[in-house]
Amino acid sequence: MNAAIALKRGISAELYKFRRTFILWFLIIGPAFIPIINLLIFLLKGEQIVAEGVNPWQQLLQFSIDPGNFLFPFFVMIVALFVNSIEYNSNTWKLIYTQPLSRTTVYASKVKVFVLMIFFSLMLFGTFSILVGYIVKMAKPDLGFDQDFNHSLFFSLPFKVFLMTLGYASIQFWLSQRWKNLILSLGVGIGGFISFMILSQGWKYAPYHPYGYQILGLGNLRGPNFEVWTNMEYIYRSLGLAIVVFVLAGIDKVRKRII
């Protein structure tokens, strides 16, 4: 079977398994959580929040990206659990490997679906955030949402977060696939994130902590000279780590005989 066709079938099979599960709703509800809160804040407290002479789109961007960047690691951990939990809960790993697809194809399909889920959620988050601005613009035109603003930031910043996320996302994917005890992998992820928050207070090697790439690399949105594509070293570290972990985890999964 052609490798591309096999991969396509593997991805289709993965998506079909999630058809009647909560994960598809989670991929929509999760990105909508912060935008819904921001919508309520601007509708109820907009006059008190939007400072005179300040573009409200800039404030909405900060209200969206800052908390989203902090909470997103937990979202990634949960998605990683969902992607690998179906086989463990139904004990169907052996059945999957009897399908006319190689183990490499099965693993690659899972990785691709996992990565696409993360990307889709972040782009949806940007879309919801922009919709909040337009809804507030219609409901409360006096707040100034009719001002010009570079709306592409609502997508370029989440895309940068996506790239800086892949490093620890690959770790969470490997842990959730390696261990049947899903709470264990979730605990490691939460511990990793908390350890970064502690070590970032003064440890000189904190910039190399994979669970902090997306926080350190995003930059200060409030800075007058802020640019999206700075601190690129965090993107390189994240992508490098992701490649290494996904490849090594794939080799381990393909060679593993006892499922």
C-alpha positions in Angstrom: 0.0 0.0 0.0 1.3 3.5 -0.9 2.6 5.2 2.2 0.5 8.4 1.6 -2.7 6.4 1.1 -1.9 4.3 4.2 -1.3 7.5 6.3 -4.6 9.0 5.0 -6.5 5.9 6.0 -4.8 5.9 9.4 -5.8 9.5 10.0 -9.4 8.8 8.8 -9.5 5.9 11.2 -8.3 8.1 14.1 -10.8 10.8 13.4 -13.6 8.2 13.1 -12.8 6.9 16.6 -13.5 10.4 18.0 -16.8 10.8 16.2 -18.9 10.0 19.2 -16.6 11.1 22.0 -16.4 14.4 24.0 -13.0 15.4 22.5 -14.5 17.1 19.4 -16.6 19.2 21.6 -13.7 19.8 23.9 -11.7 21.2 21.0 -14.4 23.8 20.5 -15.4 24.5 24.1 -11.8 24.8 25.3 -10.9 27.6 22.9 -14.2 29.4 23.5 -13.7 29.6 27.3 -11.6 32.7 27.5 -13.3 34.6 24.7 -16.7 34.0 26.4 -15.3 35.5 29.6 -13.8 38.4 27.7 -17.1 39.0 26.0 -18.9 39.3 29.3 -16.2 41.5 30.7 -16.3 44.0 27.9 -20.1 44.0 27.7 -20.6 44.5 31.5 -17.4 46.5 32.4 -16.2 47.8 29.1 -16.4 51.5 30.1 -14.2 50.8 33.1 -11.7 48.7 31.3 -11.1 50.5 28.1 -8.8 53.5 28.9 -9.2 56.7 27.0 -6.9 56.9 24.0 -6.2 53.2 24.0 -7.2 51.0 21.2 -9.7 48.5 22.7 -8.5 45.8 20.2 -5.1 45.9 21.9 -6.6 45.4 25.3 -8.7 42.5 23.9 -5.6 41.0 22.5 -3.9 41.1 25.9 -6.9 39.8 27.7 -7.0 36.9 25.2 -3.4 35.9 24.8 -2.0 36.3 28.3 -4.5 34.0 30.1 -4.7 31.7 27.1 -1.0 31.3 27.0 -1.0 30.4 30.7 -3.9 27.9 30.6 -3.0 26.3 27.2 -0.5 23.8 28.6 -3.2 22.1 30.6 -5.4 22.0 27.5 -2.6 20.2 25.7 -2.2 17.7 28.5 -5.9 16.8 28.3 -5.9 16.5 24.5 -2.9 14.2 24.7 -4.8 12.0 27.2 -7.9 11.9 25.0 -5.9 10.9 21.9 -4.5 7.8 23.6 -7.1 6.9 26.1 -9.6 5.3 23.8 -7.4 2.3 23.1 -6.5 1.8 26.8 -10.1 2.2 28.0 -11.4 -0.4 25.5 -8.2 -2.5 25.5 -8.0 -2.5 21.7 -4.3 -1.9 21.0 -3.9 -5.5 19.9 -6.9 -5.2 17.6 -5.5 -2.0 16.1 -2.3 -3.7 15.2 -4.1 -6.5 13.4 -5.4 -3.9 10.9 -3.8 -3.7 7.4 -1.7 -0.8 8.5 1.9 -0.8 9.8 2.7 0.2 13.3 4.6 3.2 11.9 1.5 4.3 10.0 -0.7 3.9 13.1 1.7 5.9 15.2 2.2 8.6 12.6 -1.5 9.0 12.2 -2.0 9.5 15.9 0.8 12.1 16.0 -0.6 14.0 13.1 -4.1 14.1 14.5 -2.8 15.2 17.8 -0.8 18.1 16.3 -3.7 19.1 14.1 -6.0 19.2 17.1 -3.7 21.6 18.9 -3.3 23.8 15.8 -7.1 23.8 15.1 -7.9 24.8 18.7 -5.5 27.7 18.6 -6.8 29.0 15.3 -10.3 28.7 16.7 -9.3 30.6 19.7 -8.1 33.5 17.5 -11.3 33.4 15.6 -13.5 33.5 18.7 -11.4 36.4 20.1 -12.0 38.4 17.0 -15.7 37.6 17.1 -15.8 39.0 20.6 -14.5 42.3 19.3 -17.1 42.5 16.6 -19.9 41.6 18.9 -18.8 44.3 21.4 -18.5 46.7 18.5 -22.1 46.2 17.6 -23.4 46.1 21.2 -21.3 49.0 22.5 -20.0 51.2 19.6 -18.8 53.9 22.1 -16.0 51.6 23.3 -14.0 52.3 20.1 -13.8 48.9 18.5 -14.3 50.6 15.1 -10.6 51.7 15.2 -8.0 50.2 12.9 -6.1 47.3 14.2 -3.9 44.5 12.8 -6.3 41.6 13.3 -3.7 39.1 12.0 -2.1 39.3 15.5 -5.0 37.2 16.8 -3.7 34.4 14.5 0.0 35.0 14.3 0.5 35.0 18.1 -1.5 31.7 18.6 0.5 30.2 15.7 3.7 31.2 17.5 2.4 29.6 20.7 1.6 26.5 18.7 5.2 26.2 17.5 6.6 26.8 21.1 4.1 24.3 22.5 5.1 21.3 20.4 8.1 20.5 22.6 6.3 19.7 25.8 3.3 18.5 23.7 5.4 15.7 22.3 6.4 14.8 25.9 2.8 14.6 27.0 1.9 12.6 23.9 4.7 10.1 24.7 3.7 9.9 28.4 0.0 9.3 27.7 0.9 6.6 25.1 3.5 5.0 27.2 1.6 4.6 30.4 -1.9 3.2 30.8 -2.3 5.2 34.0 -3.5 8.5 32.5 -3.4 10.3 35.8 0.3 9.6 36.0 1.1 11.4 32.7 -1.2 14.3 33.7 0.5 14.6 37.0 4.0 14.7 35.3 2.7 17.4 33.0 1.3 19.5 35.8 4.5 19.0 37.8 6.6 20.0 34.9 4.6 23.3 34.4 4.7 24.1 38.1 8.4 23.4 38.3 9.0 25.9 35.5 7.0 28.5 37.3 9.2 28.0 40.4 12.5 27.7 38.6 11.8 30.8 36.4 12.2 33.0 39.5 15.9 32.8 39.4 17.4 29.6 37.9 19.7 30.5 35.0 18.7 27.4 33.0 15.0 28.1 33.2 14.9 29.2 29.5 15.7 25.6 28.6 12.7 24.2 30.5 10.4 22.8 27.8 7.2 23.7 29.8 8.1 27.3 29.7 9.0 27.9 26.1 5.6 29.4 25.2 5.6 31.8 28.2 9.2 33.0 27.8 9.1 33.2 24.0 5.9 35.2 23.6 7.3 38.5 24.7 5.6 41.5 26.3 2.5 42.4 24.4 2.3 45.8 26.2 5.8 46.8 25.1 5.9 49.7 22.6 8.4 47.9 20.3 6.7 44.5 20.5 7.2 42.2 17.5 5.7 38.8 17.0 8.7 37.0 15.5 11.3 37.7 18.2 12.8 35.2 20.7 13.0 32.7 18.0 15.3 30.5 20.0 12.3 29.2 21.9 10.7 28.1 18.7 13.8 26.3 17.6 14.2 24.5 20.9 10.6 23.5 20.9 10.6 22.1 17.4 14.0 20.3 17.9 12.7 18.7 21.1 9.4 17.7 19.4 11.3 16.0 16.5 13.5 14.1 18.9 10.7 12.9 21.2 8.2 12.0 18.5 10.9 10.0 16.6 12.2 8.2 19.7 8.7 7.5 21.0 7.8 6.2 17.5 10.7 3.8 17.5 9.8 2.6 21.0 6.2 2.1 20.0 7.0 0.2 16.8 9.5 -2.1 18.5 7.3 -2.8 21.5 6.0 -6.4 21.3 3.9 -6.5 24.4 1.0 -4.1 24.3 
